[in-house]
């Protein structure tokens, strides 16, 4: 494997929207996706850096890798 195969591109990510169902320690959230699947997600860089305060019931957009669909990153918050 060369270095080009190790880097993932945006096309390799799966995007889905869902609702926050539980706030967990260390900036993690339990998110219920539209297809009734629950995953654990963290905030993406800019949301974490700007200290957005997400609450239970907020709608978010989550991106996951194809290899592990049980974890993801929150990349957009619908206000």
mmCIF file of the N, C-alpha and C atoms, coordinates in Angstrom:
data_MODEL
# 
_entry.id   MODEL 
# 
loop_
_atom_site.group_PDB 
_atom_site.id 
_atom_site.type_symbol 
_atom_site.label_atom_id 
_atom_site.label_alt_id 
_atom_site.label_comp_id 
_atom_site.label_asym_id 
_atom_site.label_entity_id 
_atom_site.label_seq_id 
_atom_site.pdbx_PDB_ins_code 
_atom_site.Cartn_x 
_atom_site.Cartn_y 
_atom_site.Cartn_z 
_atom_site.occupancy 
_atom_site.B_iso_or_equiv 
_atom_site.pdbx_formal_charge 
_atom_site.auth_seq_id 
_atom_site.auth_comp_id 
_atom_site.auth_asym_id 
_atom_site.auth_atom_id 
_atom_site.pdbx_PDB_model_num 
ATOM 1   N N  . UNK A 1 1  ? 0.828   -1.177 0.000  1.00 0.00 ? 1  UNK A N  1 
ATOM 2   C CA . UNK A 1 1  ? 0.000   0.000  0.000  1.00 0.00 ? 1  UNK A CA 1 
ATOM 3   C C  . UNK A 1 1  ? 0.874   1.242  0.000  1.00 0.00 ? 1  UNK A C  1 
ATOM 4   N N  . UNK A 1 2  ? 0.602   2.167  -0.874 1.00 0.00 ? 2  UNK A N  1 
ATOM 5   C CA . UNK A 1 2  ? 1.350   3.414  -0.849 1.00 0.00 ? 2  UNK A CA 1 
ATOM 6   C C  . UNK A 1 2  ? 0.556   4.479  -0.089 1.00 0.00 ? 2  UNK A C  1 
ATOM 7   N N  . UNK A 1 3  ? 1.127   5.641  0.096  1.00 0.00 ? 3  UNK A N  1 
ATOM 8   C CA . UNK A 1 3  ? 0.514   6.690  0.910  1.00 0.00 ? 3  UNK A CA 1 
ATOM 9   C C  . UNK A 1 3  ? -0.809  7.179  0.317  1.00 0.00 ? 3  UNK A C  1 
ATOM 10  N N  . UNK A 1 4  ? -0.968  7.111  -0.988 1.00 0.00 ? 4  UNK A N  1 
ATOM 11  C CA . UNK A 1 4  ? -2.203  7.551  -1.623 1.00 0.00 ? 4  UNK A CA 1 
ATOM 12  C C  . UNK A 1 4  ? -3.399  6.696  -1.261 1.00 0.00 ? 4  UNK A C  1 
ATOM 13  N N  . UNK A 1 5  ? -3.167  5.420  -0.976 1.00 0.00 ? 5  UNK A N  1 
ATOM 14  C CA . UNK A 1 5  ? -4.269  4.533  -0.616 1.00 0.00 ? 5  UNK A CA 1 
ATOM 15  C C  . UNK A 1 5  ? -4.688  4.693  0.836  1.00 0.00 ? 5  UNK A C  1 
ATOM 16  N N  . UNK A 1 6  ? -3.821  5.225  1.679  1.00 0.00 ? 6  UNK A N  1 
ATOM 17  C CA . UNK A 1 6  ? -4.147  5.381  3.089  1.00 0.00 ? 6  UNK A CA 1 
ATOM 18  C C  . UNK A 1 6  ? -5.028  6.590  3.351  1.00 0.00 ? 6  UNK A C  1 
ATOM 19  N N  . UNK A 1 7  ? -4.915  7.631  2.558  1.00 0.00 ? 7  UNK A N  1 
ATOM 20  C CA . UNK A 1 7  ? -5.699  8.845  2.764  1.00 0.00 ? 7  UNK A CA 1 
ATOM 21  C C  . UNK A 1 7  ? -7.092  8.668  2.199  1.00 0.00 ? 7  UNK A C  1 
ATOM 22  N N  . UNK A 1 8  ? -8.099  9.014  3.022  1.00 0.00 ? 8  UNK A N  1 
ATOM 23  C CA . UNK A 1 8  ? -9.480  8.932  2.563  1.00 0.00 ? 8  UNK A CA 1 
ATOM 24  C C  . UNK A 1 8  ? -9.885  10.277 1.983  1.00 0.00 ? 8  UNK A C  1 
ATOM 25  N N  . UNK A 1 9  ? -10.731 10.262 1.000  1.00 0.00 ? 9  UNK A N  1 
ATOM 26  C CA . UNK A 1 9  ? -11.234 11.491 0.422  1.00 0.00 ? 9  UNK A CA 1 
ATOM 27  C C  . UNK A 1 9  ? -12.671 11.703 0.892  1.00 0.00 ? 9  UNK A C  1 
ATOM 28  N N  . UNK A 1 10 ? -13.220 12.869 0.591  1.00 0.00 ? 10 UNK A N  1 
ATOM 29  C CA . UNK A 1 10 ? -14.584 13.160 0.999  1.00 0.00 ? 10 UNK A CA 1 
ATOM 30  C C  . UNK A 1 10 ? -15.583 12.237 0.308  1.00 0.00 ? 10 UNK A C  1 
ATOM 31  N N  . UNK A 1 11 ? -15.216 11.712 -0.857 1.00 0.00 ? 11 UNK A N  1 
ATOM 32  C CA . UNK A 1 11 ? -16.116 10.822 -1.567 1.00 0.00 ? 11 UNK A CA 1 
ATOM 33  C C  . UNK A 1 11 ? -16.238 9.475  -0.851 1.00 0.00 ? 11 UNK A C  1 
ATOM 34  N N  . UNK A 1 12 ? -15.257 9.126  -0.010 1.00 0.00 ? 12 UNK A N  1 
ATOM 35  C CA . UNK A 1 12 ? -15.290 7.861  0.697  1.00 0.00 ? 12 UNK A CA 1 
ATOM 36  C C  . UNK A 1 12 ? -16.157 7.902  1.950  1.00 0.00 ? 12 UNK A C  1 
ATOM 37  N N  . UNK A 1 13 ? -16.657 9.076  2.333  1.00 0.00 ? 13 UNK A N  1 
ATOM 38  C CA . UNK A 1 13 ? -17.448 9.214  3.551  1.00 0.00 ? 13 UNK A CA 1 
ATOM 39  C C  . UNK A 1 13 ? -18.935 9.083  3.249  1.00 0.00 ? 13 UNK A C  1 
ATOM 40  N N  . UNK A 1 14 ? -19.662 8.484  4.190  1.00 0.00 ? 14 UNK A N  1 
ATOM 41  C CA . UNK A 1 14 ? -21.105 8.376  4.088  1.00 0.00 ? 14 UNK A CA 1 
ATOM 42  C C  . UNK A 1 14 ? -21.725 9.481  4.931  1.00 0.00 ? 14 UNK A C  1 
ATOM 43  N N  . UNK A 1 15 ? -22.681 10.203 4.380  1.00 0.00 ? 15 UNK A N  1 
ATOM 44  C CA . UNK A 1 15 ? -23.334 11.287 5.112  1.00 0.00 ? 15 UNK A CA 1 
ATOM 45  C C  . UNK A 1 15 ? -24.776 10.911 5.387  1.00 0.00 ? 15 UNK A C  1 
ATOM 46  N N  . UNK A 1 16 ? -25.243 11.275 6.571  1.00 0.00 ? 16 UNK A N  1 
ATOM 47  C CA . UNK A 1 16 ? -26.617 11.006 6.951  1.00 0.00 ? 16 UNK A CA 1 
ATOM 48  C C  . UNK A 1 16 ? -27.039 12.052 7.964  1.00 0.00 ? 16 UNK A C  1 
ATOM 49  N N  . UNK A 1 17 ? -28.332 12.300 8.067  1.00 0.00 ? 17 UNK A N  1 
ATOM 50  C CA . UNK A 1 17 ? -28.786 13.235 9.089  1.00 0.00 ? 17 UNK A CA 1 
ATOM 51  C C  . UNK A 1 17 ? -29.526 12.479 10.175 1.00 0.00 ? 17 UNK A C  1 
ATOM 52  N N  . UNK A 1 18 ? -29.558 13.069 11.346 1.00 0.00 ? 18 UNK A N  1 
ATOM 53  C CA . UNK A 1 18 ? -30.185 12.414 12.473 1.00 0.00 ? 18 UNK A CA 1 
ATOM 54  C C  . UNK A 1 18 ? -30.463 13.393 13.597 1.00 0.00 ? 18 UNK A C  1 
ATOM 55  N N  . UNK A 1 19 ? -30.841 12.834 14.753 1.00 0.00 ? 19 UNK A N  1 
ATOM 56  C CA . UNK A 1 19 ? -31.202 13.630 15.917 1.00 0.00 ? 19 UNK A CA 1 
ATOM 57  C C  . UNK A 1 19 ? -30.381 13.172 17.111 1.00 0.00 ? 19 UNK A C  1 
ATOM 58  N N  . UNK A 1 20 ? -29.905 14.107 17.907 1.00 0.00 ? 20 UNK A N  1 
ATOM 59  C CA . UNK A 1 20 ? -29.147 13.769 19.105 1.00 0.00 ? 20 UNK A CA 1 
ATOM 60  C C  . UNK A 1 20 ? -30.108 13.217 20.146 1.00 0.00 ? 20 UNK A C  1 
ATOM 61  N N  . UNK A 1 21 ? -29.806 12.030 20.664 1.00 0.00 ? 21 UNK A N  1 
ATOM 62  C CA . UNK A 1 21 ? -30.670 11.418 21.669 1.00 0.00 ? 21 UNK A CA 1 
ATOM 63  C C  . UNK A 1 21 ? -30.060 11.440 23.058 1.00 0.00 ? 21 UNK A C  1 
ATOM 64  N N  . UNK A 1 22 ? -28.736 11.546 23.154 1.00 0.00 ? 22 UNK A N  1 
ATOM 65  C CA . UNK A 1 22 ? -28.078 11.537 24.452 1.00 0.00 ? 22 UNK A CA 1 
ATOM 66  C C  . UNK A 1 22 ? -26.750 12.271 24.360 1.00 0.00 ? 22 UNK A C  1 
ATOM 67  N N  . UNK A 1 23 ? -26.452 13.021 25.419 1.00 0.00 ? 23 UNK A N  1 
ATOM 68  C CA . UNK A 1 23 ? -25.177 13.726 25.508 1.00 0.00 ? 23 UNK A CA 1 
ATOM 69  C C  . UNK A 1 23 ? -24.261 12.902 26.404 1.00 0.00 ? 23 UNK A C  1 
ATOM 70  N N  . UNK A 1 24 ? -23.097 12.516 25.891 1.00 0.00 ? 24 UNK A N  1 
ATOM 71  C CA . UNK A 1 24 ? -22.148 11.676 26.609 1.00 0.00 ? 24 UNK A CA 1 
ATOM 72  C C  . UNK A 1 24 ? -20.946 12.501 27.052 1.00 0.00 ? 24 UNK A C  1 
ATOM 73  N N  . UNK A 1 25 ? -20.127 11.971 27.971 1.00 0.00 ? 25 UNK A N  1 
ATOM 74  C CA . UNK A 1 25 ? -18.923 12.708 28.391 1.00 0.00 ? 25 UNK A CA 1 
ATOM 75  C C  . UNK A 1 25 ? -17.913 12.870 27.253 1.00 0.00 ? 25 UNK A C  1 
ATOM 76  N N  . UNK A 1 26 ? -16.969 13.779 27.445 1.00 0.00 ? 26 UNK A N  1 
ATOM 77  C CA . UNK A 1 26 ? -15.858 14.035 26.515 1.00 0.00 ? 26 UNK A CA 1 
ATOM 78  C C  . UNK A 1 26 ? -16.311 14.524 25.152 1.00 0.00 ? 26 UNK A C  1 
ATOM 79  N N  . UNK A 1 27 ? -17.392 15.275 25.089 1.00 0.00 ? 27 UNK A N  1 
ATOM 80  C CA . UNK A 1 27 ? -17.829 15.866 23.827 1.00 0.00 ? 27 UNK A CA 1 
ATOM 81  C C  . UNK A 1 27 ? -18.380 14.860 22.839 1.00 0.00 ? 27 UNK A C  1 
ATOM 82  N N  . UNK A 1 28 ? -18.920 13.766 23.329 1.00 0.00 ? 28 UNK A N  1 
ATOM 83  C CA . UNK A 1 28 ? -19.491 12.749 22.447 1.00 0.00 ? 28 UNK A CA 1 
ATOM 84  C C  . UNK A 1 28 ? -21.010 12.753 22.580 1.00 0.00 ? 28 UNK A C  1 
ATOM 85  N N  . UNK A 1 29 ? -21.674 12.309 21.523 1.00 0.00 ? 29 UNK A N  1 
ATOM 86  C CA . UNK A 1 29 ? -23.126 12.311 21.479 1.00 0.00 ? 29 UNK A CA 1 
ATOM 87  C C  . UNK A 1 29 ? -23.616 10.991 20.900 1.00 0.00 ? 29 UNK A C  1 
ATOM 88  N N  . UNK A 1 30 ? -24.788 10.556 21.351 1.00 0.00 ? 30 UNK A N  1 
ATOM 89  C CA . UNK A 1 30 ? -25.458 9.416  20.733 1.00 0.00 ? 30 UNK A CA 1 
ATOM 90  C C  . UNK A 1 30 ? -26.478 10.001 19.770 1.00 0.00 ? 30 UNK A C  1 
ATOM 91  N N  . UNK A 1 31 ? -26.390 9.609  18.502 1.00 0.00 ? 31 UNK A N  1 
ATOM 92  C CA . UNK A 1 31 ? -27.223 10.175 17.445 1.00 0.00 ? 31 UNK A CA 1 
ATOM 93  C C  . UNK A 1 31 ? -28.063 9.067  16.824 1.00 0.00 ? 31 UNK A C  1 
ATOM 94  N N  . UNK A 1 32 ? -29.369 9.318  16.708 1.00 0.00 ? 32 UNK A N  1 
ATOM 95  C CA . UNK A 1 32 ? -30.263 8.376  16.028 1.00 0.00 ? 32 UNK A CA 1 
ATOM 96  C C  . UNK A 1 32 ? -30.438 8.865  14.598 1.00 0.00 ? 32 UNK A C  1 
ATOM 97  N N  . UNK A 1 33 ? -29.995 8.054  13.644 1.00 0.00 ? 33 UNK A N  1 
ATOM 98  C CA . UNK A 1 33 ? -30.049 8.425  12.233 1.00 0.00 ? 33 UNK A CA 1 
ATOM 99  C C  . UNK A 1 33 ? -31.449 8.246  11.679 1.00 0.00 ? 33 UNK A C  1 
ATOM 100 N N  . UNK A 1 34 ? -31.671 8.734  10.465 1.00 0.00 ? 34 UNK A N  1 
ATOM 101 C CA . UNK A 1 34 ? -32.984 8.638  9.833  1.00 0.00 ? 34 UNK A CA 1 
ATOM 102 C C  . UNK A 1 34 ? -33.405 7.195  9.593  1.00 0.00 ? 34 UNK A C  1 
ATOM 103 N N  . UNK A 1 35 ? -32.437 6.283  9.435  1.00 0.00 ? 35 UNK A N  1 
ATOM 104 C CA . UNK A 1 35 ? -32.767 4.873  9.206  1.00 0.00 ? 35 UNK A CA 1 
ATOM 105 C C  . UNK A 1 35 ? -32.851 4.091  10.521 1.00 0.00 ? 35 UNK A C  1 
ATOM 106 N N  . UNK A 1 36 ? -33.145 4.794  11.653 1.00 0.00 ? 36 UNK A N  1 
ATOM 107 C CA . UNK A 1 36 ? -33.332 4.212  12.991 1.00 0.00 ? 36 UNK A CA 1 
ATOM 108 C C  . UNK A 1 36 ? -32.110 3.478  13.514 1.00 0.00 ? 36 UNK A C  1 
ATOM 109 N N  . UNK A 1 37 ? -30.940 3.837  13.063 1.00 0.00 ? 37 UNK A N  1 
ATOM 110 C CA . UNK A 1 37 ? -29.700 3.265  13.569 1.00 0.00 ? 37 UNK A CA 1 
ATOM 111 C C  . UNK A 1 37 ? -29.075 4.266  14.527 1.00 0.00 ? 37 UNK A C  1 
ATOM 112 N N  . UNK A 1 38 ? -28.518 3.800  15.646 1.00 0.00 ? 38 UNK A N  1 
ATOM 113 C CA . UNK A 1 38 ? -27.894 4.699  16.609 1.00 0.00 ? 38 UNK A CA 1 
ATOM 114 C C  . UNK A 1 38 ? -26.387 4.577  16.529 1.00 0.00 ? 38 UNK A C  1 
ATOM 115 N N  . UNK A 1 39 ? -25.706 5.724  16.500 1.00 0.00 ? 39 UNK A N  1 
ATOM 116 C CA . UNK A 1 39 ? -24.249 5.749  16.449 1.00 0.00 ? 39 UNK A CA 1 
ATOM 117 C C  . UNK A 1 39 ? -23.727 6.701  17.523 1.00 0.00 ? 39 UNK A C  1 
ATOM 118 N N  . UNK A 1 40 ? -22.435 6.643  17.774 1.00 0.00 ? 40 UNK A N  1 
ATOM 119 C CA . UNK A 1 40 ? -21.768 7.577  18.666 1.00 0.00 ? 40 UNK A CA 1 
ATOM 120 C C  . UNK A 1 40 ? -20.966 8.534  17.795 1.00 0.00 ? 40 UNK A C  1 
ATOM 121 N N  . UNK A 1 41 ? -21.139 9.844  18.044 1.00 0.00 ? 41 UNK A N  1 
ATOM 122 C CA . UNK A 1 41 ? -20.491 10.839 17.195 1.00 0.00 ? 41 UNK A CA 1 
ATOM 123 C C  . UNK A 1 41 ? -19.810 11.909 18.044 1.00 0.00 ? 41 UNK A C  1 
ATOM 124 N N  . UNK A 1 42 ? -18.762 12.495 17.472 1.00 0.00 ? 42 UNK A N  1 
ATOM 125 C CA . UNK A 1 42 ? -18.068 13.616 18.086 1.00 0.00 ? 42 UNK A CA 1 
ATOM 126 C C  . UNK A 1 42 ? -18.249 14.835 17.191 1.00 0.00 ? 42 UNK A C  1 
ATOM 127 N N  . UNK A 1 43 ? -17.871 15.988 17.700 1.00 0.00 ? 43 UNK A N  1 
ATOM 128 C CA . UNK A 1 43 ? -17.955 17.211 16.905 1.00 0.00 ? 43 UNK A CA 1 
ATOM 129 C C  . UNK A 1 43 ? -16.751 17.326 15.988 1.00 0.00 ? 43 UNK A C  1 
ATOM 130 N N  . UNK A 1 44 ? -16.975 17.817 14.798 1.00 0.00 ? 44 UNK A N  1 
ATOM 131 C CA . UNK A 1 44 ? -15.897 18.068 13.860 1.00 0.00 ? 44 UNK A CA 1 
ATOM 132 C C  . UNK A 1 44 ? -15.145 19.327 14.300 1.00 0.00 ? 44 UNK A C  1 
ATOM 133 N N  . UNK A 1 45 ? -13.968 19.544 13.796 1.00 0.00 ? 45 UNK A N  1 
ATOM 134 C CA . UNK A 1 45 ? -13.038 20.567 14.243 1.00 0.00 ? 45 UNK A CA 1 
ATOM 135 C C  . UNK A 1 45 ? -13.592 21.948 14.509 1.00 0.00 ? 45 UNK A C  1 
ATOM 136 N N  . UNK A 1 46 ? -14.264 22.566 13.541 1.00 0.00 ? 46 UNK A N  1 
ATOM 137 C CA . UNK A 1 46 ? -14.711 23.938 13.724 1.00 0.00 ? 46 UNK A CA 1 
ATOM 138 C C  . UNK A 1 46 ? -15.836 24.026 14.757 1.00 0.00 ? 46 UNK A C  1 
ATOM 139 N N  . UNK A 1 47 ? -16.731 23.040 14.785 1.00 0.00 ? 47 UNK A N  1 
ATOM 140 C CA . UNK A 1 47 ? -17.794 23.044 15.786 1.00 0.00 ? 47 UNK A CA 1 
ATOM 141 C C  . UNK A 1 47 ? -17.217 22.901 17.182 1.00 0.00 ? 47 UNK A C  1 
ATOM 142 N N  . UNK A 1 48 ? -16.201 22.081 17.331 1.00 0.00 ? 48 UNK A N  1 
ATOM 143 C CA . UNK A 1 48 ? -15.567 21.900 18.639 1.00 0.00 ? 48 UNK A CA 1 
ATOM 144 C C  . UNK A 1 48 ? -14.780 23.151 19.036 1.00 0.00 ? 48 UNK A C  1 
ATOM 145 N N  . UNK A 1 49 ? -14.052 23.721 18.079 1.00 0.00 ? 49 UNK A N  1 
ATOM 146 C CA . UNK A 1 49 ? -13.211 24.880 18.369 1.00 0.00 ? 49 UNK A CA 1 
ATOM 147 C C  . UNK A 1 49 ? -14.049 26.100 18.763 1.00 0.00 ? 49 UNK A C  1 
ATOM 148 N N  . UNK A 1 50 ? -15.184 26.288 18.103 1.00 0.00 ? 50 UNK A N  1 
ATOM 149 C CA . UNK A 1 50 ? -16.051 27.420 18.408 1.00 0.00 ? 50 UNK A CA 1 
ATOM 150 C C  . UNK A 1 50 ? -17.008 27.127 19.563 1.00 0.00 ? 50 UNK A C  1 
ATOM 151 N N  . UNK A 1 51 ? -16.906 25.948 20.146 1.00 0.00 ? 51 UNK A N  1 
ATOM 152 C CA . UNK A 1 51 ? -17.655 25.535 21.339 1.00 0.00 ? 51 UNK A CA 1 
ATOM 153 C C  . UNK A 1 51 ? -19.159 25.660 21.182 1.00 0.00 ? 51 UNK A C  1 
ATOM 154 N N  . UNK A 1 52 ? -19.677 25.085 20.108 1.00 0.00 ? 52 UNK A N  1 
ATOM 155 C CA . UNK A 1 52 ? -21.113 25.041 19.938 1.00 0.00 ? 52 UNK A CA 1 
ATOM 156 C C  . UNK A 1 52 ? -21.706 24.122 20.993 1.00 0.00 ? 52 UNK A C  1 
ATOM 157 N N  . UNK A 1 53 ? -22.828 24.509 21.555 1.00 0.00 ? 53 UNK A N  1 
ATOM 158 C CA . UNK A 1 53 ? -23.476 23.707 22.581 1.00 0.00 ? 53 UNK A CA 1 
ATOM 159 C C  . UNK A 1 53 ? -24.682 23.015 21.972 1.00 0.00 ? 53 UNK A C  1 
ATOM 160 N N  . UNK A 1 54 ? -24.531 21.751 21.702 1.00 0.00 ? 54 UNK A N  1 
ATOM 161 C CA . UNK A 1 54 ? -25.612 20.965 21.135 1.00 0.00 ? 54 UNK A CA 1 
ATOM 162 C C  . UNK A 1 54 ? -26.398 20.321 22.262 1.00 0.00 ? 54 UNK A C  1 
ATOM 163 N N  . UNK A 1 55 ? -27.707 20.219 22.086 1.00 0.00 ? 55 UNK A N  1 
ATOM 164 C CA . UNK A 1 55 ? -28.588 19.659 23.106 1.00 0.00 ? 55 UNK A CA 1 
ATOM 165 C C  . UNK A 1 55 ? -29.323 18.448 22.546 1.00 0.00 ? 55 UNK A C  1 
ATOM 166 N N  . UNK A 1 56 ? -29.920 17.699 23.445 1.00 0.00 ? 56 UNK A N  1 
ATOM 167 C CA . UNK A 1 56 ? -30.731 16.551 23.048 1.00 0.00 ? 56 UNK A CA 1 
ATOM 168 C C  . UNK A 1 56 ? -31.913 17.067 22.229 1.00 0.00 ? 56 UNK A C  1 
ATOM 169 N N  . UNK A 1 57 ? -32.167 16.438 21.098 1.00 0.00 ? 57 UNK A N  1 
ATOM 170 C CA . UNK A 1 57 ? -33.253 16.845 20.212 1.00 0.00 ? 57 UNK A CA 1 
ATOM 171 C C  . UNK A 1 57 ? -32.801 17.675 19.028 1.00 0.00 ? 57 UNK A C  1 
ATOM 172 N N  . UNK A 1 58 ? -31.565 18.147 19.009 1.00 0.00 ? 58 UNK A N  1 
ATOM 173 C CA . UNK A 1 58 ? -31.052 18.926 17.881 1.00 0.00 ? 58 UNK A CA 1 
ATOM 174 C C  . UNK A 1 58 ? -30.832 18.029 16.671 1.00 0.00 ? 58 UNK A C  1 
ATOM 175 N N  . UNK A 1 59 ? -31.139 18.563 15.490 1.00 0.00 ? 59 UNK A N  1 
ATOM 176 C CA . UNK A 1 59 ? -30.903 17.832 14.247 1.00 0.00 ? 59 UNK A CA 1 
ATOM 177 C C  . UNK A 1 59 ? -29.503 18.143 13.756 1.00 0.00 ? 59 UNK A C  1 
ATOM 178 N N  . UNK A 1 60 ? -28.786 17.107 13.337 1.00 0.00 ? 60 UNK A N  1 
ATOM 179 C CA . UNK A 1 60 ? -27.404 17.254 12.899 1.00 0.00 ? 60 UNK A CA 1 
ATOM 180 C C  . UNK A 1 60 ? -27.169 16.430 11.639 1.00 0.00 ? 60 UNK A C  1 
ATOM 181 N N  . UNK A 1 61 ? -26.089 16.756 10.953 1.00 0.00 ? 61 UNK A N  1 
ATOM 182 C CA . UNK A 1 61 ? -25.627 15.985 9.807  1.00 0.00 ? 61 UNK A CA 1 
ATOM 183 C C  . UNK A 1 61 ? -24.351 15.270 10.237 1.00 0.00 ? 61 UNK A C  1 
ATOM 184 N N  . UNK A 1 62 ? -24.268 13.963 9.988  1.00 0.00 ? 62 UNK A N  1 
ATOM 185 C CA . UNK A 1 62 ? -23.161 13.139 10.465 1.00 0.00 ? 62 UNK A CA 1 
ATOM 186 C C  . UNK A 1 62 ? -22.470 12.499 9.274  1.00 0.00 ? 62 UNK A C  1 
ATOM 187 N N  . UNK A 1 63 ? -21.129 12.426 9.332  1.00 0.00 ? 63 UNK A N  1 
ATOM 188 C CA . UNK A 1 63 ? -20.383 11.706 8.300  1.00 0.00 ? 63 UNK A CA 1 
ATOM 189 C C  . UNK A 1 63 ? -19.658 10.528 8.948  1.00 0.00 ? 63 UNK A C  1 
ATOM 190 N N  . UNK A 1 64 ? -19.672 9.388  8.251  1.00 0.00 ? 64 UNK A N  1 
ATOM 191 C CA . UNK A 1 64 ? -19.052 8.152  8.749  1.00 0.00 ? 64 UNK A CA 1 
ATOM 192 C C  . UNK A 1 64 ? -18.210 7.549  7.642  1.00 0.00 ? 64 UNK A C  1 
ATOM 193 N N  . UNK A 1 65 ? -17.288 6.675  8.022  1.00 0.00 ? 65 UNK A N  1 
ATOM 194 C CA . UNK A 1 65 ? -16.541 5.933  7.021  1.00 0.00 ? 65 UNK A CA 1 
ATOM 195 C C  . UNK A 1 65 ? -17.319 4.678  6.655  1.00 0.00 ? 65 UNK A C  1 
ATOM 196 N N  . UNK A 1 66 ? -16.991 4.107  5.539  1.00 0.00 ? 66 UNK A N  1 
ATOM 197 C CA . UNK A 1 66 ? -17.639 2.867  5.128  1.00 0.00 ? 66 UNK A CA 1 
ATOM 198 C C  . UNK A 1 66 ? -17.224 1.695  6.001  1.00 0.00 ? 66 UNK A C  1 
ATOM 199 N N  . UNK A 1 67 ? -16.067 1.814  6.623  1.00 0.00 ? 67 UNK A N  1 
ATOM 200 C CA . UNK A 1 67 ? -15.499 0.689  7.352  1.00 0.00 ? 67 UNK A CA 1 
ATOM 201 C C  . UNK A 1 67 ? -16.057 0.557  8.754  1.00 0.00 ? 67 UNK A C  1 
ATOM 202 N N  . UNK A 1 68 ? -16.453 1.660  9.384  1.00 0.00 ? 68 UNK A N  1 
ATOM 203 C CA . UNK A 1 68 ? -17.015 1.614  10.729 1.00 0.00 ? 68 UNK A CA 1 
ATOM 204 C C  . UNK A 1 68 ? -18.207 2.560  10.774 1.00 0.00 ? 68 UNK A C  1 
ATOM 205 N N  . UNK A 1 69 ? -19.403 2.014  10.631 1.00 0.00 ? 69 UNK A N  1 
ATOM 206 C CA . UNK A 1 69 ? -20.601 2.850  10.606 1.00 0.00 ? 69 UNK A CA 1 
ATOM 207 C C  . UNK A 1 69 ? -21.223 2.999  11.985 1.00 0.00 ? 69 UNK A C  1 
ATOM 208 N N  . UNK A 1 70 ? -20.504 2.616  13.034 1.00 0.00 ? 70 UNK A N  1 
ATOM 209 C CA . UNK A 1 70 ? -21.024 2.800  14.390 1.00 0.00 ? 70 UNK A CA 1 
ATOM 210 C C  . UNK A 1 70 ? -20.494 4.083  15.021 1.00 0.00 ? 70 UNK A C  1 
ATOM 211 N N  . UNK A 1 71 ? -19.528 4.732  14.378 1.00 0.00 ? 71 UNK A N  1 
ATOM 212 C CA . UNK A 1 71 ? -18.952 5.972  14.884 1.00 0.00 ? 71 UNK A CA 1 
ATOM 213 C C  . UNK A 1 71 ? -18.952 7.006  13.769 1.00 0.00 ? 71 UNK A C  1 
ATOM 214 N N  . UNK A 1 72 ? -19.065 8.276  14.160 1.00 0.00 ? 72 UNK A N  1 
ATOM 215 C CA . UNK A 1 72 ? -19.079 9.311  13.142 1.00 0.00 ? 72 UNK A CA 1 
ATOM 216 C C  . UNK A 1 72 ? -18.682 10.657 13.696 1.00 0.00 ? 72 UNK A C  1 
ATOM 217 N N  . UNK A 1 73 ? -18.723 11.662 12.800 1.00 0.00 ? 73 UNK A N  1 
ATOM 218 C CA . UNK A 1 73 ? -18.409 13.045 13.167 1.00 0.00 ? 73 UNK A CA 1 
ATOM 219 C C  . UNK A 1 73 ? -19.583 13.924 12.783 1.00 0.00 ? 73 UNK A C  1 
ATOM 220 N N  . UNK A 1 74 ? -19.956 14.806 13.683 1.00 0.00 ? 74 UNK A N  1 
ATOM 221 C CA . UNK A 1 74 ? -21.023 15.776 13.399 1.00 0.00 ? 74 UNK A CA 1 
ATOM 222 C C  . UNK A 1 74 ? -20.378 16.928 12.636 1.00 0.00 ? 74 UNK A C  1 
ATOM 223 N N  . UNK A 1 75 ? -20.817 17.124 11.395 1.00 0.00 ? 75 UNK A N  1 
ATOM 224 C CA . UNK A 1 75 ? -20.200 18.185 10.600 1.00 0.00 ? 75 UNK A CA 1 
ATOM 225 C C  . UNK A 1 75 ? -21.147 19.345 10.311 1.00 0.00 ? 75 UNK A C  1 
ATOM 226 N N  . UNK A 1 76 ? -22.429 19.237 10.676 1.00 0.00 ? 76 UNK A N  1 
ATOM 227 C CA . UNK A 1 76 ? -23.348 20.344 10.488 1.00 0.00 ? 76 UNK A CA 1 
ATOM 228 C C  . UNK A 1 76 ? -24.452 20.267 11.520 1.00 0.00 ? 76 UNK A C  1 
ATOM 229 N N  . UNK A 1 77 ? -24.856 21.428 12.040 1.00 0.00 ? 77 UNK A N  1 
ATOM 230 C CA . UNK A 1 77 ? -25.885 21.514 13.053 1.00 0.00 ? 77 UNK A CA 1 
ATOM 231 C C  . UNK A 1 77 ? -27.019 22.365 12.488 1.00 0.00 ? 77 UNK A C  1 
ATOM 232 N N  . UNK A 1 78 ? -28.210 21.757 12.343 1.00 0.00 ? 78 UNK A N  1 
ATOM 233 C CA . UNK A 1 78 ? -29.387 22.495 11.874 1.00 0.00 ? 78 UNK A CA 1 
ATOM 234 C C  . UNK A 1 78 ? -29.962 23.268 13.056 1.00 0.00 ? 78 UNK A C  1 
ATOM 235 N N  . UNK A 1 79 ? -29.897 24.592 13.009 1.00 0.00 ? 79 UNK A N  1 
ATOM 236 C CA . UNK A 1 79 ? -30.340 25.411 14.153 1.00 0.00 ? 79 UNK A CA 1 
ATOM 237 C C  . UNK A 1 79 ? -31.826 25.550 14.223 1.00 0.00 ? 79 UNK A C  1 
# 
